[in-house]
Amino acid sequence: MGIRAKYKTKQQEIILSYLKENKDGHVTIADMCDHIRNMGLSVGQSTVYRQMDYLVEEGLVNKYIIDVNSPACFEYVGDGHEDEQIACIHLKCETCGKLIHLKCSEMQELEHHLFGTHNFKIDPTRTVLYGICEKCQNQKTE
């Protein structure tokens, strides 16, 4: 490991633990700061940003910037990328703003179709489909 490895901190351990607990979703810097504060600890937002930059650089976390109106969000991917071959599409609810990380082999077929038929290669880290999530749909019908 590089020079940075010796700087493993308690904040980094807390952030990594939180990311692992939420590995099936996306979290923002604000989510992480709130979690750390709820633990009764004090941490600066700039510290969290630095830690996240490091974790992204190390390949443990993916960073997604969906649009200019939404904060960057992060997803823990760990040391291995076992699902790398499956295309990832993001679904964003236009009602509540929830971001859903969708890894689905059907999306991989779409990715292949777009490239093979239309000679268009999508960037799955930036591909977002907008709609209304199940929870918001159910609230509208009540």
trRosetta pair geometry for C-beta under 8 A, 3 or more apart (Angstrom, degrees):
i j d omega theta_ij theta_ji phi_ij phi_ji
1 4 7.5 -100 160 66 103 73
1 5 3.5 78 123 -57 135 147
2 5 6.1 140 64 -16 50 95
3 6 6.8 -51 -180 21 50 106
4 7 5.6 -62 -167 32 56 114
4 54 6.2 -172 176 -141 144 117
5 8 6.9 -7 179 -37 49 99
8 12 5.7 -116 -156 71 60 142
8 13 7.2 69 170 -51 96 92
9 12 4.7 104 55 4 75 100
9 13 7.1 -134 101 -3 45 86
9 51 7.6 -101 53 -97 116 117
10 13 5.6 -53 -151 36 35 114
10 14 6.4 35 151 -19 67 105
11 14 5.7 -55 -148 37 32 111
11 15 6.2 31 154 -18 66 107
11 36 7.4 17 -137 -125 83 143
11 43 5.4 129 -121 -122 121 133
11 47 5.7 -45 166 149 167 124
11 48 7.4 -121 173 -82 121 62
11 51 6.0 -130 121 -65 106 150
12 15 5.7 -54 -144 38 31 111
12 16 6.1 31 156 -18 65 107
12 51 5.1 -166 -97 -139 77 119
12 54 7.5 -46 -116 81 122 138
12 55 7.7 166 -149 -60 95 107
13 16 5.9 -54 -144 38 27 110
13 17 6.3 31 155 -21 62 108
14 17 5.7 -55 -149 36 28 113
14 18 6.4 29 153 -18 63 107
14 35 7.9 170 159 116 103 107
14 36 5.9 86 134 -106 140 96
14 39 7.0 -132 -150 35 132 168
14 41 7.1 -102 -108 52 170 162
14 43 7.9 -155 73 -47 143 153
15 18 5.7 -56 -150 37 30 111
15 19 6.3 30 153 -19 65 106
15 32 5.8 26 -125 -157 90 130
15 36 7.7 -17 -73 -67 74 119
15 48 6.6 157 -97 -134 132 80
15 51 5.2 124 25 131 166 143
15 52 7.3 -125 179 -68 146 74
15 55 7.4 -135 119 -37 125 148
16 19 5.6 -54 -145 37 32 112
16 20 6.3 33 155 -20 65 105
16 55 7.2 180 -87 -108 87 136
16 60 7.3 -28 -121 149 103 145
16 76 7.7 108 -153 -117 59 127
17 20 5.8 -55 -149 35 29 111
17 21 6.5 31 152 -20 63 106
18 21 5.6 -54 -150 34 31 113
18 22 6.4 0 159 8 65 111
18 27 7.1 -164 138 146 106 178
18 32 6.0 133 101 -124 153 81
18 35 5.1 103 -123 124 142 161
18 36 7.8 -74 -44 -56 151 77
19 22 6.2 -76 -146 55 28 91
19 23 6.7 67 149 -79 64 71
19 27 6.7 -131 -106 33 68 136
19 32 8.0 -2 -59 -98 83 114
19 55 7.6 165 -23 172 169 160
19 60 8.0 87 109 139 153 103
19 61 6.4 -68 -154 -98 155 114
19 74 6.9 -58 -118 119 116 115
19 75 8.0 122 -162 -179 101 22
19 76 3.8 130 153 -63 103 122
20 23 5.5 -4 -154 -49 36 112
20 76 5.6 -141 -78 156 44 170
20 78 7.8 76 -107 -80 90 93
22 25 5.2 -65 177 56 91 99
22 26 8.0 -69 145 59 115 6
22 27 5.3 75 104 -46 152 122
22 31 8.0 -6 -8 144 178 140
22 76 7.2 118 79 6 69 117
23 75 7.5 80 -156 -174 51 73
23 76 4.5 -73 -110 70 82 115
23 78 7.6 21 -134 -38 134 101
24 101 7.7 -167 173 57 48 117
25 75 7.5 -145 114 -114 27 89
25 101 6.7 169 -133 11 34 112
26 64 6.7 -59 -129 42 136 129
26 73 3.9 41 168 155 120 132
26 74 6.6 138 -158 60 74 32
26 75 5.4 -50 -100 -70 72 89
26 99 5.0 -27 43 88 144 120
26 101 6.0 134 -42 -40 99 113
27 31 4.2 -124 -165 82 92 144
27 32 6.0 98 142 -50 125 85
27 73 6.4 148 70 -159 22 86
27 74 5.7 -36 66 60 76 87
27 75 7.9 139 18 -83 72 44
28 31 4.7 110 51 -1 70 99
28 32 7.3 -135 97 -1 43 85
28 71 4.7 62 -143 98 130 130
28 72 7.0 129 -133 81 80 51
28 73 5.3 -57 -78 -102 70 74
28 74 7.4 138 -102 11 25 85
29 32 5.7 -57 -154 37 35 111
29 33 6.3 34 151 -19 68 106
29 45 6.4 71 156 -158 121 92
29 48 5.4 129 -154 117 91 126
29 49 6.2 8 -123 -75 140 75
29 52 6.7 -92 -93 -18 93 156
29 71 6.7 -115 26 168 92 134
29 72 7.3 48 -19 68 102 92
29 74 8.0 84 -57 -7 62 120
30 33 5.7 -53 -144 38 32 111
30 34 6.2 35 156 -20 65 106
30 71 6.7 94 0 61 111 175
31 34 5.9 -58 -151 36 27 111
31 35 6.4 29 152 -21 63 107
32 35 5.6 -53 -149 34 32 114
32 36 6.4 29 155 -17 66 105
32 48 5.3 150 102 -153 128 135
32 52 7.7 -175 11 -64 167 119
33 36 5.8 -56 -148 37 31 109
33 37 6.3 30 154 -17 66 107
33 43 6.8 -143 -127 82 72 101
33 45 5.7 -15 -88 -97 143 79
33 48 5.7 -98 -68 -26 86 162
34 37 5.8 -57 -146 40 30 110
34 38 6.1 32 154 -22 65 108
35 38 5.7 -56 -148 36 28 112
35 39 6.7 29 151 -21 61 103
36 39 5.7 -54 -157 31 34 114
36 41 5.1 -75 175 74 83 109
36 42 8.0 92 138 -139 108 4
36 43 4.8 -31 139 24 153 128
36 48 7.5 -145 -3 -81 148 121
37 40 7.7 60 176 -66 37 15
37 41 7.0 -112 -95 65 27 60
37 42 7.5 46 -106 -101 71 44
37 43 7.7 -121 -59 33 69 85
43 47 5.3 -113 -178 72 91 135
43 48 6.3 92 134 -50 121 95
44 47 4.5 102 64 -3 83 102
44 48 7.4 -151 99 -3 49 82
45 48 5.6 -52 -154 35 39 112
45 49 6.4 43 148 -20 68 103
46 49 5.4 -48 -148 35 37 116
46 50 6.4 39 153 -20 66 102
47 50 5.7 -53 -150 35 32 111
47 51 6.3 30 153 -18 65 106
48 51 5.7 -54 -146 38 32 111
48 52 6.2 31 155 -19 66 107
49 52 5.8 -58 -147 37 28 109
49 53 6.4 33 154 -22 64 104
50 53 5.7 -52 -149 33 31 113
50 54 6.5 31 152 -18 63 106
51 54 5.6 -56 -153 36 32 113
51 55 6.3 28 152 -17 67 107
52 55 5.6 -53 -143 39 34 109
52 56 6.2 37 155 -20 66 104
52 61 6.6 -89 -154 94 72 157
52 63 7.2 99 159 -88 108 115
52 74 6.0 -110 -148 -79 119 154
53 56 5.8 -55 -148 36 28 111
53 57 6.3 30 152 -20 63 109
54 57 5.6 -57 -148 37 30 113
54 58 6.2 23 155 -15 65 110
55 58 5.7 -55 -142 41 31 110
55 60 4.7 -76 -168 67 85 110
55 61 4.1 45 128 9 110 123
55 74 7.8 58 92 -165 126 139
56 59 7.8 45 175 -67 31 24
56 60 7.8 -90 -72 54 21 68
56 61 5.1 -65 -77 80 60 95
56 62 7.2 87 -126 -126 86 18
56 63 4.9 -6 -110 -24 138 114
56 74 7.5 -105 -72 -126 102 111
58 61 7.9 53 62 17 88 80
59 77 7.4 -77 163 78 66 118
59 79 7.8 66 106 -136 104 41
60 76 6.8 -23 154 -146 80 73
60 77 6.7 174 177 58 31 74
60 78 6.4 -2 -148 -130 72 12
60 79 6.9 -12 -105 -72 81 50
61 74 5.1 0 179 -172 120 111
61 75 6.7 151 -160 73 69 40
61 76 5.7 -39 -103 -102 78 49
61 77 6.6 155 -110 15 22 85
62 74 6.9 157 80 -155 48 58
62 75 4.8 -11 56 57 99 97
62 77 5.5 67 -20 -27 99 127
62 125 6.8 -135 -175 -129 124 113
63 72 5.7 -1 -173 178 99 121
63 73 7.6 155 -155 82 54 36
63 74 5.6 -24 -102 -100 63 79
64 72 6.7 155 78 -162 45 69
64 73 5.2 -20 62 65 99 83
64 74 7.4 -180 19 -83 78 29
64 75 6.9 40 -11 -7 115 106
64 90 6.8 130 -171 -71 151 151
64 99 7.7 167 98 169 141 152
64 125 6.3 -148 -106 -179 86 81
64 126 7.6 174 -148 -90 84 52
65 70 7.8 157 -164 84 54 92
65 72 5.0 -37 -87 -104 79 86
65 126 7.7 -8 68 -112 71 92
66 70 4.9 -7 61 66 111 141
66 73 7.2 18 -19 16 109 110
66 90 6.4 -119 -110 115 112 155
66 92 6.2 121 -178 -74 147 141
66 99 6.4 -137 -57 -110 154 133
66 126 7.9 164 -118 -145 42 59
66 128 5.4 88 -154 -77 96 149
67 70 5.3 73 55 16 79 103
67 92 7.9 19 -2 -95 119 178
67 128 7.3 -90 -41 45 99 165
70 73 7.5 -34 147 -24 112 105
70 92 7.7 -103 -58 -137 160 139
70 97 6.9 166 -108 -163 111 107
70 99 7.5 107 -176 -58 152 127
73 99 6.0 177 26 58 167 156
75 101 6.0 92 -103 -86 146 159
77 81 6.0 9 167 -99 122 81
81 84 4.0 59 134 -55 113 109
83 86 4.8 -47 -178 35 86 115
83 88 7.8 85 126 -65 115 107
83 103 5.3 9 167 -169 141 154
85 108 7.5 29 145 -116 69 144
86 103 4.8 71 115 -177 127 98
86 104 7.0 144 178 46 114 13
86 105 6.0 -71 -129 -80 102 61
86 107 7.5 73 172 65 78 103
86 108 5.7 -90 -145 -53 52 125
87 103 7.5 165 86 -141 39 60
87 104 7.5 -40 74 63 83 59
87 107 4.2 -136 89 116 113 99
87 108 4.2 167 2 -82 104 61
87 110 7.3 -130 82 59 160 89
87 111 4.4 176 -90 -21 153 143
87 122 7.9 55 -153 80 128 120
87 124 5.0 -155 -162 -101 77 141
88 101 6.4 -16 -166 -173 112 86
88 102 6.8 146 -158 78 58 51
88 103 5.1 -28 -99 -90 81 77
88 107 7.2 90 -93 105 8 151
88 124 4.7 104 57 159 70 120
88 125 7.2 40 78 -81 116 49
88 127 7.9 147 101 53 60 107
89 102 4.9 -27 69 70 82 109
89 104 7.3 -43 27 33 106 103
89 107 4.7 -147 -12 -137 119 145
89 124 6.4 -84 -71 -147 53 86
89 127 5.1 -63 -126 104 75 114
89 128 7.6 150 -179 -101 74 25
89 129 6.2 26 162 -5 119 108
90 99 5.9 -17 -170 -168 113 96
90 100 6.8 145 -162 73 58 52
90 101 6.2 -26 -106 -103 76 52
90 102 6.9 165 -101 18 22 87
90 127 6.5 149 23 89 80 58
90 128 4.6 -31 80 -104 104 74
90 129 7.3 172 89 23 51 66
91 99 7.4 147 77 -160 50 46
91 100 4.1 -15 60 59 102 108
91 102 5.6 60 -14 -22 106 126
91 128 7.4 149 -97 -159 17 65
91 129 5.3 -24 -109 68 69 93
91 130 7.9 148 -162 -97 56 20
91 131 6.5 -37 -165 39 100 105
91 133 7.4 121 128 -88 115 84
92 97 7.1 -20 -172 -156 92 41
92 98 7.3 171 -150 85 50 46
92 99 5.4 -13 -102 -104 79 71
92 100 7.6 -163 -73 21 33 74
92 128 5.3 12 -7 -172 117 116
92 129 7.4 168 22 80 72 42
92 130 5.3 -30 70 -106 94 69
92 131 7.8 125 72 30 50 57
93 96 4.9 7 105 48 135 80
93 97 6.2 -42 75 11 88 12
93 98 4.5 32 19 46 124 86
93 99 7.9 -124 13 -64 78 33
93 100 7.6 76 -31 -15 91 104
93 131 7.0 -46 -111 87 50 57
93 132 5.8 59 -146 -141 84 37
93 133 3.9 -45 -86 -16 130 101
93 135 8.0 -22 -112 54 161 95
93 136 5.7 138 -168 1 130 142
94 97 8.0 36 -141 -74 15 46
94 130 5.4 64 -58 180 106 103
94 131 6.7 -141 -4 113 102 7
94 132 6.1 -58 42 -76 89 70
95 132 5.4 49 -10 -129 117 92
95 133 7.2 -120 47 27 107 85
95 136 4.0 137 67 -151 147 152
96 133 6.6 -56 38 30 115 125
96 135 7.1 -12 0 86 153 117
96 136 5.5 -155 -14 -67 106 122
98 133 5.3 2 62 -36 130 155
98 135 7.7 73 -1 40 156 125
100 133 6.8 141 -35 -107 129 112
102 107 6.6 128 118 -41 105 148
103 107 7.6 -117 -155 41 29 134
104 107 4.6 94 70 -3 89 102
104 108 7.5 -153 102 -6 53 81
105 108 5.1 -44 -156 28 47 118
105 109 6.9 54 146 -21 67 95
106 109 5.5 -46 -157 29 39 114
106 110 6.8 41 145 -18 65 100
107 110 5.3 -47 -152 34 40 115
107 111 6.3 46 147 -23 67 101
107 124 7.7 98 144 -124 124 116
108 111 5.4 -48 -148 34 35 116
108 112 6.4 35 152 -17 65 104
109 112 5.7 -54 -148 39 32 110
109 113 6.2 36 151 -22 65 106
110 113 5.5 -53 -146 35 31 114
110 114 6.3 32 157 -20 65 104
111 114 6.0 -53 -148 34 27 110
111 115 6.6 17 156 -10 61 109
111 122 5.7 -108 -124 43 85 115
111 124 6.9 -22 -97 -69 138 110
112 115 6.0 -63 -148 43 30 105
112 116 5.6 18 162 -11 70 117
113 116 6.0 -61 -131 45 24 102
113 117 5.4 -9 -180 11 65 120
113 118 7.6 40 137 7 67 99
114 117 6.9 -57 -115 51 14 90
114 118 5.2 -45 -161 49 53 117
114 120 4.8 -70 165 75 96 96
114 121 7.4 144 111 -95 105 23
114 122 5.9 44 89 -24 154 106
115 118 7.3 -39 -71 60 8 72
115 119 6.7 34 -165 -125 45 24
115 120 6.4 -118 -89 67 46 43
115 121 5.2 45 -101 -88 106 68
115 122 7.8 -108 -53 4 92 74
122 127 5.2 37 170 -77 123 134
123 126 4.5 20 98 35 114 105
123 127 6.4 170 80 -38 56 88
124 127 5.3 -45 -128 17 38 120
132 136 4.9 -116 -174 90 94 121
132 137 5.3 120 122 -63 113 85
132 140 7.7 1 169 -10 151 140
133 136 5.1 87 58 15 78 101
133 137 6.9 -138 99 -8 38 91
134 137 5.6 -56 -146 36 30 114
134 138 6.3 29 157 -19 66 106
135 138 5.9 -58 -152 35 28 110
135 139 6.6 29 151 -20 63 106
136 139 5.5 -50 -146 33 36 115
136 140 6.6 39 154 -22 64 102
137 140 5.9 -56 -155 31 32 111
137 141 6.8 20 153 -13 65 108
138 141 6.0 -61 -149 38 34 105
138 142 6.7 41 153 -33 65 103
139 142 5.8 -49 -151 20 34 115
